[in-house]
Amino acid sequence: MEFIMDHLTLLILLLPAVFAAIVLLLPRGQDNLIRWVAFVL
């Protein structure tokens, strides 16, 4: 269980970096990304 919690924390910390990378790599899909972020939040 501790193993899962450690990786869950790491995943949460990495999510903003992943979103930033998506925005930088796919500027054309920005509107779609914003919709996904709004949906997730």
Contacts in CASP RR format, 6 or more apart in sequence:
PFRMAT RR
TARGET T0000
AUTHOR 0000-0000-0000
METHOD contacts of the structure
MODEL  1
MEFIMDHLTLLILLLPAVFAAIVLLLPRGQDNLIRWVAFVL
19 33 0 8 1.000
19 37 0 8 1.000
22 33 0 8 1.000
23 30 0 8 1.000
23 33 0 8 1.000
26 33 0 8 1.000
END
